Amino acid sequence: MRPHKTSSAFVISVVIALAASAFAAADGLTLAGCTNTASTEPGDPPQDSGLPSALGNGFRIAQLNNPTSPVHPVNAQMNVTVTGATYVVADTYAETGTASSVGAIYVQDFSSPADGGGAPPYSGIELYKTTFLPADLGLAPGDVIDFTGEYQEYDGVTTFMFPNNTYQPEMYEPIVQFRFDYGPPPATPILMKDLTAYSTGLQWMSMLVIVNGFNSPGDLVVGGINLGEDNRCGIFISADTSQGQPYIDNELFALPCQSQTDGGVSVSTVGTPIKSVTGIVTYFGSFTLSPRSLADIVLQ
């Protein structure tokens, strides 16, 4: 059978009809599933996330150090990122005369003079075996940095373990990057009696503090000289020179521990009244205060 002939007009009319039907169906589906139709119901209102922090979004040192903090890394061995920390001082002196005692860097959470008296408790930490990015990065006291590394609770060396499960918080092999420059940080005022017990001294460890008194302002005095091994020495700043009592040491500079004067001012004559001492709170089984120079020791 031969096929029927179909006129061109008929074909065109059928195509138009089918297209119109498909368009109507598609339009119905679009309207049925459209989520952008006009509605009187409110959507999610826009929210202001606030200004970004100049200190970054990493951890603060106090969050890690405070034993009651929900993010305190119990027993260490945890990689963390800290942002917005203040570079305070580096140990370049090596009181023991060995390379291993050089290079410790002390940092603390950022604080400004407007904060009124220094950083809050648990804000300090020591950086050990630091790597800088870039490698030639030079830092000045007060520069604000970020660092990533392994948080550790250092508990001593094989020949001397710290007593009673005590430890010093430190960052092991951190990588440090510069954030912005700022002025030197203010020292945090404390009483020297805080450093007579680990329970009260831990909160100030590795921080820059100023001590105006032992039990009250104005009662500091050169109590005696503490001469240790490997060129370590210290000056007790109360009449009590028994073991475990805090003293100022020569970790960061050549503190004159023998009877001598520097610039006409004796810093090691027993009985000399002391007005204040500024320094880093350090720990090696007991607390010491490490001035950065003789300028940190103010006599009466």
Residue, then its C-alpha position, 0 to 999 in steps of 0.5 A: m500500500r502506498p502511503h497517504k499524502t499529508s499536506s504541509a499545512f496539516v503537519i505544521s498545525v499538529v507540530i504547533a499543537l504538540a508544542a503548545s501542549a508540552f509547554a503548558a505541561a512544563d509550565g504547570l510543573t514549574l509552577a508546582g515545584c517553584t520555590n521562588t514564588a511570592s509569599t507572605e512567609p518570611g525567609d531566613p533573615p540576614q545575619d551580621s557575623g560581626l567584624p573579623s578578629a584581627l587576632g585570627n580564629g585559632f585557639r588562645i593560649a589560655q584556652l589550652n593551658n587552663p586545666t578546667s578549659p573544655v579544650h584543654p588537651v589532656n596529657a598533650q601530644m596534640n597539634v593545635t593552631v594558636t593565633g594572636a599571640t604576643y612575642v615577649v622574649a627569646d632566651t639567647y644567653a645560655e646560662t648553662g653554657t650549652a646550645s640546648s639551653v638557647g632558643a626558648i621563646y616565650v609568648q603570651d596571649f595578646s593584651s594591650p594597655a587598655d586591658g588594664g594590667g596585663a594578660p589573664p591567667y594561663s596566657g603564657i607558653e614556651l616555644y621549643k625548637t621553633t621554625f619561622l616562616p619565612a626562615d629569616l623572620g625577625l621578631a621584636p617584643g610585642d609583635v603578634i604571631d600565629f603558630t602551629g605545633e604540638y602542645q606538650e606538658y613537659d615534665g623534666v629530663t631523664t635525670f630529673m623528673f618534675p615532682n608530683n606529676t607537675y609539668q610545664p606547658e610548651m609548644y614542641e617544634p611550632i611553625v611561627q608566622f607574623r601577623f602584625d606588629y605592636g608595642p611591647p606587652p605590659a607585665t601582669p602584676i602578681l604577688m611572689k607568694d603565688l610562686t611558692a606552690y604549683s597550684t597557684g604558680l601554674q597560672w602564671m607560667s611562661m608569662l611576663v609578670i611584675v612582682n611588687g611584693f611577696n605577701s604585700p607590696g613593698d616587702l621584697v628583699v635580697g635574702g641570699i644567693n643560690l649558686g647551682e650547677d652549670n653556671r646557674c645562679g639566683i637571688f632569693i627575694s625574701a628572707d626564706t631561702s629554703q628549698g622550693q622558695p622562688y628566686i630570680d635567676n640568670e636564665l635570660f641574662a648574666l645576672p651578677c650572683q656574686s657580691q658586685t655592683d653594676g652601674g653603682v647599684s648592688v643587686s646581690t647584697v643580702g638585706t637590700p630592699i627591692k621595690s619590684v622585679t619584672g620577668i618571665v615565670t619559669y619552672f624546673g621543679s620549682f618556680t623562678l622569675s627570669p628578668r630580661s636585664l638589670a633594668d627589670i630589678v628595681l631597688q628601693 
